[in-house]
Amino acid sequence: MTRRLLVLFAALAEISALAPAIAAEWPTAKLGHKQIWEAATDHAAQNRFVPIQLIVPGAWDGTRRIDMPIAEGVDAEGTAWTGPQEWRNPHTGQMLTAYDRRRTNRREGLVEQKMAVRADGSAIGRIYDSRFGGLVCDQEAKFPLGVWKQGEVRAFDYVCLTTRSGQVVERRRAARITIEELDYEYNGVPHSLRFAWRFSDRDSGEVLDHRTYIFSPGRGLAASSRR
């Protein structure tokens, strides 16, 4: 019996030793070639091209353009992305191309969002949020895209419309994105990105939300926390 246990423990030890090697394997079919992701960062200049495939998990061919590939999956935090699809702004009638992003939790129930790339390609943000009376925003910046530098801070001003007691109300908002870790390994996944997102009322200066986000290839939003 003792000998059998020793053999079993030895086998388990071999499996444990193999685990890091298996975890370290890059899923090329799912993400594209690892060399492409590595080449996205210029370590000397301390900048990186952030593809939309980091935010909306998918395979990247290394092309440095901000497009909107087909998405149909759930990120590491349980948020489902589908699309892109056409969406009509209920206030202006303008048609926009957007992803549908939704999640369900005990506190908020179902949260439905429409996410579109800013006209300047520097970020993707909400154009609609089912909370807050049905928030409709123009040119929000929530998750960075394109070329960003280590430690870079960018501020974005924009306007959101919501409905209160049957009346459309304008909300002037400001977002600030700060790159904290441009390209690093998070939970065993290389080429992850960590940044802070600060959301405030532009008129009063009140901070409405302040979070840390971590995105990883193949996982999308891997972690988030309030600051």
N, C-alpha and C positions, 0 to 999 in steps of 0.2 A: 504493500500500500504506500509506504514511504517513498519507494523508488518511483512509483507511478506519479506521485505528487511532484517529485523533483523533475521528472520529465515534462509534466504539465507546466510547471513554473518556467522551465527553460524555454518551452515553446512560446509561452506568453511573453517572455522577455524578448524573444526574437521578433514577435509581432510588434511590440512596443518600439523596438529599435527601428523598424521599417516605417512606422507611422509618420515621422517627420518627413521622410523622403517622399512618401506618397502624397502628403499634404503639400509638399513643395512643388509638385508637378504642375506645370502651367497648362490649363485646359484650352489649347489652341483652337479647337473647333468651336468653343463657346465664346472666346474673347478675341480671337485673332492672334497673330504671332507675338510672343513676349518682346521680341526685339523692337517691334513697332511701338509698344507702350514705353519701352526704355528710351527710345529715340525722341519721345515727346518732350522730355526734360533736357534743357541745356544747363548743366550743372555750373558751368563757368559763368553764364549770364544770370543764373538763378531764376530762370523762367520756365514755364511749362505750357504746352497746349493742352487744354482740358477739353476732350471730346464729349459730345452729348452721350456717348456710350458709357461714360463713367457714371453719369447721373441716371440715365435710363439704361439698365444693364443690357449689354449686347456686344457682338463682335465688332471690332474696329479694324479697318483696313489701312489705317495710317494717314488717310486723306485729311488734310488740315482745312476742313470746311465744317460749318455748323449746319448740318442737315437734320431731318427728323425721320430716322428709320422706324420701321414698324416695331411696335412694342406690344408684348403680351406676356406679362409675368408679374411676379411679386418680389419686392426687394426684401432685404434681410430683416426689416422691421415690420413686414406684413402689409405694406402698402402696394396695391395693385396698379400697374400702369397698362393702359391700352391705347391704341391709336397709331398714328395721328388721325384726326377726324376734323371735319368742318364744324365750327361753332359760331352761332350768331349772337353778337352783343345785343342784349335785350333793350339797351338804351339808345344805341346808335344804328343798329341794324347791320353793322359791319360784320363781314364774314372773316373768321380767323382760323388758322390751322393750329390745332392744339391736341395735347395728350389728355386723356381722362385719367385722373389720379384719385383713388379713393381708398378709404380704410374705415374700419368699424372698431369702436372701443366703448367701454362701459360709461365713461364720463360724457362723451359727446355723441354716441350713437354713430350713425353713418355720416362721414365727412366726404363730400364730393368736391373735387377741384378740377379746373381746366388749366393746363399749364402751357404757355407759349413762349417761344424764344423772342427776346427783345429785338427791336429793329436793328440795333447796332451789334447784335450777336454776342454781347458780353455776358449774358446770363439768361436763365430761363426763370419765369415767375408765374404767379397766379394771374389769370385774367378773370377767373371766377372762383368763388369759395362759397359753399352752401351755408356757412356760418355767418354770423354778424348781419343778418337780414338779407343775405344773398349779395355778397361783396363782388363788385365788378371793377377790376383795376386795369389801368393802361400803362404798360411798360414797367411792370414790377421786376425787380431783380432779387431772386431768392437763392438760386444755385449758380455759381460761376461757370462760364463757358469761354472757350478761346484762350488767348495767351494771358497768363497772369504771372506775377513775380512773387517770390518768397517774401512774406511780410507786407505785401501790398494791401492798401486800403482804398476802396472806392465807395463813393456815396452816390445814391440815386434818389432823385425826387420824382414823385409821380402822384396821380390822383386816382382815388377809388370812389365809386358811387355805391350807395346802399339805400335801402328803403326803410323808412321809419314812419309808422302810422299812416301808411299809404303815400308818403311823400318821398321823393328822391332827394337824398342828402349827399353832398360832396364832402369827402374826407381827403385832406392833403397829407400824404404820407412820405416818409423817408426811410430808405434802407441803406445799411452800411455793411459791406462784406470785407472781412479781414482774413487774409491767408495766413494760417498759423503753421501748417506743415504742408509744403507744396507737393512733396513726393516722398512717402515713407511707407514702412511696413506696418500694417495694423492687423492684429490677430492672424499673423502668418501670410497675409495677402500683400504683396508688393504693389507699389504705385498707387497707394491710397492717398486721399486728400483730406485735410482737416481745415476747417475755416469757421469763423464766427459770423453770425448773421444777426444784425441789430435792426429792429423795426420800431419806428417811432412816429408820433404825431408831429407833423411839420410845424404846426401853429403853436402848440403848447410845449413841445419838446419832450412830452411824456414818452417814456420807453414802454412800448406795448408788448414787445417780445424780444428776448435776447437768448440765442441758442448757439451751441457748438454742434456742427454737423461733421460726420465722417463718411466719406464715400469710398468704396473699394471696387475694383474691377470685378464684374460678375455678380456683385452683391448689391450694387446701388447704394442706397442709404444703409450703412452698416451700423451706425450708432448716432444718437443725438442726446443732448442734455441741455437743461435750462442753465443759464448763467446767473 
